[in-house]
């Protein structure tokens, strides 16, 4: 089940947080609760993605994206993710989530998120996101214009561009599955 109570807590907790620049960084603090763990007594990998969703939601609010989505009746969707899990998050451990947009291309936004326990990175995710309307994907420059931001995307770091290029070679739909 989606953690609506946690989402409400994050929105209330950050309601007076200042606006962020479009490429600003949002930091949120969390704890691993018993409902987050799996049979290996660590935070479930799916729950990690959900916690990252909370960070992206508050980031979207603080940079003005949620307002632009509402005013234009646009939707927001995740179009891909690559995750590295490097450190277990055990029950009751406190951690922080760092969320930021790193750039965009003609169709997608790229977001970098990480989870930190003290000075150690436990997980990092690179997301590809798209804003949509009834006609499909809304160009990022149109979205940014609605947010009052008119600058071009910074160059994507090589590791992100390499992921984008690799994804372009991935077959869609998958080669196996429909015939089974």
N, C-alpha and C positions, 0 to 999 in steps of 0.2 A: 504494500500500500504506500502511496506517495505520502511523504511526511509533511502534511499541510500545517501541522502545529509548528514544526520547525521553520517552515517558510514564513508563517505569520510572525514568529519570533524574530526572524532575520529582518523582515520588513519593518516591524515596530522598533527593533533595536537600532536600525540604520535610518529611521525616518528623518532624523535631524542631521544626519551626516551630510556634509556639503556635496554639492555637485562635483563631478569629476570631469576633467577634460575627456574628449572622445577616446583618446588612447591612454587614459589613466588606469591606475591599478586599484582594485578593491581588495581589501583583506578582511576576512571574517574568521571568527573563532568558534570552535565546536568541540564536542566530546563524543567519544565512541560509547554508545549506550548498548545495553544487552540486546535490544531488538535489531542492532546493526550487525551482529556477529553471525558467523556461519559455524559449521561443525568443527572447524579447525581453531575455534576460539580467537578469531580475528575479524576485523571488519570485512564483510562480504564485498567482493569486487563490484557487484551491481549497486550496492549501497554507496560505494565510493563515487560512482557516476552520478547518483542521485544527490549526494552532498555537493558535488561540483555544480550540479544544476542550480542549487540554492545560491551559490556564489555568482553564477552567471546572471541569475535573475536580479539580484541586488545591483550588480554591476550595470545591467541594462537600465535599471531605474536611475542610478546615479549619473549615467552619461546622457540621459534623456531619450534613450531608445524606446522605453515602454510608452512614454508620452507620444512619440512619433508613430508607434504602432497603433495606439488607440485612436489618435486623430485621423489616421489614414485608413483605418480598418484593415491593417496588415496583420499577417501572422508571422511567427518565427519558428523555424524548424532546424533541427540538426541534420546535416547532410553527410556527416562522417566523423569518426574519432579514431585516434591512435593513442593508446595508453601504455605507460610504463609503470608497473608496480615494483617497487624496490625495497620497501620496508613494511613490515606488518604493523597494523594499527590494532592494538589490543584493547579489550574492554576498559572503559573509564579513562582512557588516555585523552589528554587535551591535544588539539592540533589546530593549525590555521590553514585556511585556503586562500591562495593568492590568485586572483583572476584579472586578466587583461586582454584587450584586443591587440593584435600585433600587426594587422594589415588586412587588405582585401584585394580581390581581383575583379573582373567584370561581373561575376555572379555571386561570389561567396565572401564571407567574413572569416577570418582565422583568429581563433582565441587560444591562448595559452593559459592553462591552469595547473597549479601544483598544490600538493598537500605537504605540510611541514610539521614535523614533531621536533620541537626545539630547532636546532640548526641542521637537522637531517631531512632530506626530501624523501617522503614515503611513496609518492606517486606523482606523475605528471601526465597531463592529457592535452593533446592538440585537437581542437574541434574545428570543423568546417560547418558554418551556419549560413542559412539563407533566410531572407525576409520574403514573404509571399503575399500575393493578392489573388483575386479570382482568375487572373490571367497567367499565373505562374510566379516565377522568381522576379523580384523587384531588384533592379540594379543597385548595388551598394552606393554609388554616387547619388542616386535619387534619394535613398534613405538618409544619407549624411546631409544632403541639402535640407531635408525636412527637419533635421536636428540642428541646422545652422552651421554645419561644418563643411567647408568647401575645398579643403586641401586634398592633395593626392595621397594615395596610400604610401606609407614608407615602403622601401624595398623589403620584401619578405626575406628573413634570414635563410641561408642556404638549406638548412635542415628542413625548414617548412616548405620551401620551393621544391626540394627533392621529393617530399611526401606528395605534394600536389602533382608533380610529374609522374610519380609511380602510380598514383590513383587513376590517372588518365589512361594507363595501360591495362587496368583491371577490367576483365570482362563483366558486362552487365546486360542482361541478367546472368547469374552464375551459370556455369556450363552444366552443372549437375543439379538435379533436384526436381525439375519439372517433369522429367521422364520417369521418376520413381513412384 
